[in-house]
Amino acid sequence: MPGKIRIKLTSTSIEDLNAVCEEIKEIARRTGVNIRGPIPLPVERLKVVTRRAPSGQGYETFDRFELRIHKRLIDMDADERATRLLMRTRVPPTVRIEIRVV
């Protein structure tokens, strides 16, 4: 059986992301599995600048929008019981979770 599980979490909502990370940490604590993380990765910022006046007349004014994507990385030992509990956790729709066996 492989040794580690790598969990990559991405979300636009930092509160939901931290809640899922705490739930994973609690599963690891209950099962006695070694865990490393959550390791915060750099925030990805998507910026969009649009013109306010659609006709092009008037002053050159712009709206600036920004979408922040927060990321976390968690490494834990590959234990069957912990993996089964991990698969059953409820994940909000704003959080994307990717589980890989390393």
Buried (B, 14 or more C-beta within 10 A) or exposed (E): EEEEBBBBBBBBBEEBBBBBBEBBBEBBEEBEBEBEBBEEBEEEEEEEEEEEEEEEEEEEEEEEEEEEBBBBBBBBBBBEEBBEBBEEEEBEEBBBBEEEEE
